[in-house]
Amino acid sequence: MSPEAKPRILVVDDNQDLASVMRVVLAQAGFDVHAVFSGQEALDWLAQNTPDVLILDLMLPDISGFTILRQLRASDSASPLPVIVLTARKDPETRAESQSAGADTFITKPINSKALVEHVQKALALRAEAPRAPQANRQPPAQHGA
Protein backbone atom coordinates (compact mmCIF):
# COMPACT_ATOMS: atom_id res chain seq x y z
CA MET A 1 0.00 0.00 0.00
CA SER A 2 1.41 3.40 -0.92
CA PRO A 3 1.86 5.95 1.90
CA GLU A 4 -0.96 8.13 0.57
CA ALA A 5 -3.42 5.25 0.25
CA LYS A 6 -5.98 5.07 3.03
CA PRO A 7 -6.74 1.67 4.54
CA ARG A 8 -10.01 0.36 3.08
CA ILE A 9 -12.73 -0.76 5.48
CA LEU A 10 -15.89 -2.65 4.51
CA VAL A 11 -18.82 -2.27 6.91
CA VAL A 12 -21.58 -4.88 6.55
CA ASP A 13 -24.66 -4.07 8.63
CA ASP A 14 -28.35 -4.12 7.75
CA ASN A 15 -28.95 -1.13 10.05
CA GLN A 16 -28.30 1.60 7.52
CA ASP A 17 -28.24 4.35 10.14
CA LEU A 18 -25.58 2.54 12.17
CA ALA A 19 -23.57 1.73 9.04
CA SER A 20 -23.70 5.41 8.03
CA VAL A 21 -22.48 6.51 11.46
CA MET A 22 -19.63 3.98 11.33
CA ARG A 23 -18.73 5.17 7.84
CA VAL A 24 -18.53 8.80 8.99
CA VAL A 25 -16.56 7.98 12.16
CA LEU A 26 -14.05 5.81 10.30
CA ALA A 27 -13.72 8.27 7.41
CA GLN A 28 -12.94 11.05 9.89
CA ALA A 29 -10.26 8.76 11.36
CA GLY A 30 -8.59 8.56 7.95
CA PHE A 31 -10.03 5.38 6.45
CA ASP A 32 -11.60 4.73 3.06
CA VAL A 33 -14.95 3.22 4.08
CA HIS A 34 -17.56 1.38 2.04
CA ALA A 35 -20.82 0.14 3.56
CA VAL A 36 -23.25 -2.51 2.35
CA PHE A 37 -26.48 -3.63 3.97
CA SER A 38 -26.90 -7.32 3.15
CA GLY A 39 -24.88 -10.48 2.97
CA GLN A 40 -25.22 -10.75 -0.79
CA GLU A 41 -24.06 -7.16 -1.26
CA ALA A 42 -21.05 -7.98 0.91
CA LEU A 43 -20.16 -11.07 -1.13
CA ASP A 44 -20.61 -9.18 -4.41
CA TRP A 45 -18.43 -6.30 -3.18
CA LEU A 46 -15.76 -8.66 -1.85
CA ALA A 47 -15.65 -10.50 -5.20
CA GLN A 48 -14.53 -7.24 -6.83
CA ASN A 49 -12.61 -5.49 -4.02
CA THR A 50 -10.15 -6.26 -1.25
CA PRO A 51 -10.62 -4.38 2.00
CA ASP A 52 -7.98 -4.12 4.70
CA VAL A 53 -10.54 -4.79 7.46
CA LEU A 54 -14.09 -6.17 7.44
CA ILE A 55 -16.61 -5.10 10.08
CA LEU A 56 -19.35 -7.73 9.93
CA ASP A 57 -22.77 -7.87 11.56
CA LEU A 58 -24.02 -11.41 12.15
CA MET A 59 -27.75 -10.83 11.75
CA LEU A 60 -28.28 -9.85 8.13
CA PRO A 61 -31.56 -10.10 6.23
CA ASP A 62 -30.41 -12.66 3.66
CA ILE A 63 -27.15 -14.45 4.51
CA SER A 64 -25.86 -14.99 8.04
CA GLY A 65 -22.66 -13.19 8.95
CA PHE A 66 -21.38 -16.59 10.10
CA THR A 67 -21.86 -17.94 6.57
CA ILE A 68 -19.99 -15.01 5.06
CA LEU A 69 -17.16 -15.39 7.55
CA ARG A 70 -16.81 -19.12 6.89
CA GLN A 71 -16.77 -18.52 3.12
CA LEU A 72 -14.04 -15.91 3.54
CA ARG A 73 -11.93 -18.16 5.72
CA ALA A 74 -12.31 -21.04 3.26
CA SER A 75 -10.82 -18.84 0.53
CA ASP A 76 -7.02 -18.77 0.62
CA SER A 77 -6.91 -15.25 -0.78
CA ALA A 78 -9.17 -13.78 1.90
CA SER A 79 -7.95 -15.70 4.94
CA PRO A 80 -5.56 -12.96 6.16
CA LEU A 81 -8.40 -10.40 6.09
CA PRO A 82 -9.00 -9.16 9.65
CA VAL A 83 -12.68 -9.56 10.53
CA ILE A 84 -14.33 -7.66 13.36
CA VAL A 85 -17.70 -9.15 14.28
CA LEU A 86 -19.97 -6.39 15.58
CA THR A 87 -23.28 -7.74 16.82
CA ALA A 88 -26.10 -7.16 19.27
CA ARG A 89 -25.87 -10.80 20.33
CA LYS A 90 -23.97 -11.02 23.63
CA ASP A 91 -24.41 -14.71 24.52
CA PRO A 92 -21.40 -17.02 24.98
CA GLU A 93 -22.57 -19.33 22.17
CA THR A 94 -22.41 -16.49 19.64
CA ARG A 95 -18.92 -15.54 20.84
CA ALA A 96 -17.77 -19.15 20.53
CA GLU A 97 -19.30 -19.58 17.07
CA SER A 98 -17.68 -16.33 15.92
CA GLN A 99 -14.30 -17.60 17.09
CA SER A 100 -14.87 -20.97 15.45
CA ALA A 101 -15.87 -19.29 12.17
CA GLY A 102 -12.65 -17.25 12.16
CA ALA A 103 -13.44 -13.82 13.63
CA ASP A 104 -10.43 -11.88 14.83
CA THR A 105 -12.42 -9.68 17.20
CA PHE A 106 -15.90 -9.95 18.72
CA ILE A 107 -17.56 -6.68 19.75
CA THR A 108 -21.09 -6.14 21.00
CA LYS A 109 -23.34 -3.24 20.10
CA PRO A 110 -23.57 -0.48 20.98
CA ILE A 111 -19.98 0.62 20.48
CA ASN A 112 -18.64 4.11 20.92
CA SER A 113 -16.72 5.89 18.18
CA LYS A 114 -13.34 5.85 19.92
CA ALA A 115 -13.53 2.09 20.58
CA LEU A 116 -14.55 1.42 16.97
CA VAL A 117 -11.54 3.30 15.62
CA GLU A 118 -9.24 1.55 18.12
CA HIS A 119 -10.49 -1.90 17.09
CA VAL A 120 -9.93 -1.09 13.41
CA GLN A 121 -6.42 0.19 14.14
CA LYS A 122 -5.62 -3.00 16.08
CA ALA A 123 -6.99 -5.12 13.22
CA LEU A 124 -4.77 -3.26 10.75
CA ALA A 125 -1.76 -3.84 12.99
CA LEU A 126 -2.59 -7.57 13.08
CA ARG A 127 -2.84 -7.61 9.30
CA ALA A 128 0.57 -5.98 9.01
CA GLU A 129 2.01 -8.74 11.20
CA ALA A 130 0.09 -11.57 9.47
CA PRO A 131 2.73 -12.48 6.85
CA ARG A 132 5.24 -13.03 9.65
CA ALA A 133 2.92 -15.03 11.91
CA PRO A 134 1.80 -18.51 10.90
CA GLN A 135 -1.95 -19.14 10.99
CA ALA A 136 -1.47 -21.80 13.68
CA ASN A 137 -0.28 -19.11 16.11
CA ARG A 138 -3.35 -17.01 15.60
CA GLN A 139 -4.71 -15.45 18.77
CA PRO A 140 -8.31 -16.22 19.73
CA PRO A 141 -10.67 -13.32 19.03
CA ALA A 142 -10.72 -10.52 21.54
CA GLN A 143 -14.02 -10.38 23.35
CA HIS A 144 -14.99 -6.83 24.09
CA GLY A 145 -18.09 -4.83 24.64
CA ALA A 146 -17.85 -1.09 24.42
Secondary structure as UniProt FT lines:
FT   TURN            3..4
FT   STRAND          8..12
FT   HELIX           16..28
FT   TURN            29..30
FT   STRAND          32..36
FT   HELIX           39..48
FT   STRAND          53..56
FT   HELIX           65..74
FT   TURN            76..80
FT   STRAND          83..87
FT   HELIX           92..101
FT   STRAND          105..108
FT   HELIX           113..129
FT   HELIX           130..132
FT   HELIX           135..137
FT   STRAND          142..145
//
